Structures are given as C-alpha cells and as structure tokens.
Amino acid sequence: MNTQWADWVAVGLAVALALTWLGFRLRRQWRKQKDLPPGSIGCDAGCENCPFSKNCTSQNPPD
C-alpha cells in the first residue's frame, strides 16, 4: 500500500502549523511595538543590554 501521500499531507500540515505560529508571534510582537507610548524604548530590559539603548531618555533610567 502506497502511503506517500499521507507523508506529504503530514509534512504540509506541519509546515502550515509552523508558519501560522510564526505569523501570530510576529503579529503579537508588532502590536506590542505599536502600542508603546511615544519616546519609550522597544525592550523591557531597560537601557542596559538593550539593542535600542541609543533611544533611552531620562524617563527610562537604568535600574
């Protein structure tokens, strides 16, 4: 019995699930960035160890 089609369906479903998960994750991150107040930095770590630390202002002092 040839079940190669079942393998392709399983692979296709796995890829579709992974792409859906990735899409929702990217959308959530994008919405987080969009909802930040103006002038705030883009990470929760504060100014230290943040790739956006050049945008730190006095309203976001390091801990």
Secondary structure, DSSP 8 states (H G I E B T S, - for coil): ---HHHHHHHHHHHHHHHHHHHHHHHHHHHHHHHHS-TT--S-TT-STT-TTGGG--TTS---
